Amino acid sequence: MDLPPVGLGTMGIGDPSTIETAIDVGYRHLDTAQIYDNEAVVREGVAASDVAREELTVATKLWVDSLAGDDVRSGAEASLDRLGLDAVDLLYVHRPRGDYDPETTLPALDELRESGLVGEVGLSNFEPDQLEEAREVLDTPIGAHQVEFHPYYGDRELLADAQAHDYPLVAYSPLIGGDAFDDPVLTDVAAKHDTSAAAVSIAWALSHDNVVTIPKASSRAHLRANFEARTLALDPEDVERIDGIEHERELFPE
Ligand SMILES: NC(=O)c1ccc[n+]([C@@H]2O[C@H](COP(=O)([O-])OP(=O)(O)OC[C@H]3O[C@@H](n4cnc5c(N)ncnc54)[C@H](OP(=O)(O)O)[C@@H]3O)[C@@H](O)[C@H]2O)c1
């Protein structure tokens, strides 16, 4: 799947004009989820923009109570209804828990793909062995894997899997949920490049092969700054310094 380096994370966005502004700034990948309760907000924002639907990649996620094989189709159709779309480009399993059963959930997702309601099947918050199991069951390759990945947290085995099998690792919470700004290493590297710690955190994620990212932002200024971060090239020693940050913090543990 060909995802742009910087997409929009929409968790917490309740105002359609934020989506419209993001599209205007240049974002073409919009990431929502049933549990964010804002698929209709995304629909309204897309409708208000003058960018054609075909130019956008819209991703949503089935929550853990819609993952039983018999519920997948109705859950996906409910999302499509809220999104006002005939098809979604990427449909994720949000978390492999609750009603998730690889033997029934994944074939139901394959069927949605075959019937054209879903472009690609995505996975989110999977462990390496669960990825392997999914690969064995799915008819088609994994479309993308969305996981927490930022300077304070990231599973290198998951990154290696994405690189070995050549699918995008979609890095979520790239700004450490808003905490990237106080980090002394990130602010120091930012000063060197005359930019912000937010931009450095995003550029660090993008410095890894196969990684794209989806920062969430509300204002036009933040949206633009994060989008522009895709052009920031860190020096190898900057990446090394950030890799060396010892502070570990997982924002969304299971
Ligand atoms: N698959 C999953 O289980 C999962 C879990 C968590 C998140 N996600 C996805 O990942 C997306 C992003 O993660 P996140 O929302 O946790 O956090 P994040 O993107 O790391 O950080 C968002 C925070 O940073 C602030 N911010 C954004 N740009 C800024 C800038 N340039 N300067 C200063 N502050 C800035 C935002 O404030 P303002 O809004 O005020 O701009 C917001 O408070 C989510 O929206 C969601 O789509 C997925």
The ligand as a MOL file (V3000), in Angstrom:
LIG
                    3D

  0  0  0     0  0            999 V3000
M  V30 BEGIN CTAB
M  V30 COUNTS 48 52 0 0 0
M  V30 BEGIN ATOM
M  V30 1 N -4.3930 2.2200 16.5170 0
M  V30 2 C -4.4240 2.6460 17.7580 0
M  V30 3 O -4.6690 1.8640 18.7110 0
M  V30 4 C -4.1620 4.1000 18.0520 0
M  V30 5 C -3.9390 4.5360 19.3790 0
M  V30 6 C -3.6630 5.8990 19.5840 0
M  V30 7 C -3.6260 6.7810 18.5130 0
M  V30 8 N -3.8680 6.3300 17.2400 0 CHG=1
M  V30 9 C -3.8710 7.2520 16.0710 0
M  V30 10 O -2.7170 8.0810 16.1180 0
M  V30 11 C -3.1100 9.4520 16.0380 0
M  V30 12 C -2.1040 10.3460 16.7160 0
M  V30 13 O -1.8410 9.9610 18.0440 0
M  V30 14 P -2.2360 10.8150 19.3220 0
M  V30 15 O -3.4860 11.5700 19.0140 0
M  V30 16 O -2.2340 9.8780 20.4610 0 CHG=-1
M  V30 17 O -1.0230 11.7870 19.6150 0
M  V30 18 P 0.0900 12.6160 18.8430 0
M  V30 19 O -0.2130 12.7810 17.4080 0
M  V30 20 O 1.3860 12.0330 19.2500 0
M  V30 21 O -0.0390 14.0540 19.5940 0
M  V30 22 C -1.1830 14.8280 19.4720 0
M  V30 23 C -1.0310 16.0210 20.4390 0
M  V30 24 O 0.0360 16.8770 20.0130 0
M  V30 25 C -0.4460 18.1990 19.8320 0
M  V30 26 N 0.2330 18.7570 18.6410 0
M  V30 27 C 0.0800 18.3420 17.3600 0
M  V30 28 N 0.9160 19.0030 16.5480 0
M  V30 29 C 1.6120 19.8730 17.3140 0
M  V30 30 C 2.6250 20.8270 17.0200 0
M  V30 31 N 3.0950 21.0000 15.7760 0
M  V30 32 N 3.1220 21.5630 18.0580 0
M  V30 33 C 2.6600 21.3840 19.3190 0
M  V30 34 N 1.6860 20.4860 19.6560 0
M  V30 35 C 1.1790 19.7210 18.6410 0
M  V30 36 C -1.9220 18.0730 19.6140 0
M  V30 37 O -2.5520 19.2560 20.0200 0
M  V30 38 P -3.6390 20.0110 19.1230 0
M  V30 39 O -4.7050 19.0190 18.7740 0
M  V30 40 O -4.0740 21.1120 20.0030 0
M  V30 41 O -2.9430 20.5070 17.8780 0
M  V30 42 C -2.2690 16.8820 20.4910 0
M  V30 43 O -2.4250 17.3020 21.8470 0
M  V30 44 C -4.5080 9.4360 16.6690 0
M  V30 45 O -5.2390 10.5990 16.3470 0
M  V30 46 C -5.0760 8.1830 16.0620 0
M  V30 47 O -5.5180 8.4150 14.7320 0
M  V30 48 C -4.1130 5.0130 17.0080 0
M  V30 END ATOM
M  V30 BEGIN BOND
M  V30 1 1 1 2
M  V30 2 2 2 3
M  V30 3 1 2 4
M  V30 4 1 4 5
M  V30 5 2 4 48
M  V30 6 2 5 6
M  V30 7 1 6 7
M  V30 8 2 7 8
M  V30 9 1 8 9
M  V30 10 1 8 48
M  V30 11 1 9 10
M  V30 12 1 9 46
M  V30 13 1 10 11
M  V30 14 1 11 12
M  V30 15 1 11 44
M  V30 16 1 12 13
M  V30 17 1 13 14
M  V30 18 2 14 15
M  V30 19 1 14 16
M  V30 20 1 14 17
M  V30 21 1 17 18
M  V30 22 2 18 19
M  V30 23 1 18 20
M  V30 24 1 18 21
M  V30 25 1 21 22
M  V30 26 1 22 23
M  V30 27 1 23 24
M  V30 28 1 23 42
M  V30 29 1 24 25
M  V30 30 1 25 26
M  V30 31 1 25 36
M  V30 32 1 26 27
M  V30 33 1 26 35
M  V30 34 2 27 28
M  V30 35 1 28 29
M  V30 36 1 29 30
M  V30 37 2 29 35
M  V30 38 1 30 31
M  V30 39 2 30 32
M  V30 40 1 32 33
M  V30 41 2 33 34
M  V30 42 1 34 35
M  V30 43 1 36 37
M  V30 44 1 36 42
M  V30 45 1 37 38
M  V30 46 2 38 39
M  V30 47 1 38 40
M  V30 48 1 38 41
M  V30 49 1 42 43
M  V30 50 1 44 45
M  V30 51 1 44 46
M  V30 52 1 46 47
M  V30 END BOND
M  V30 END CTAB
M  END
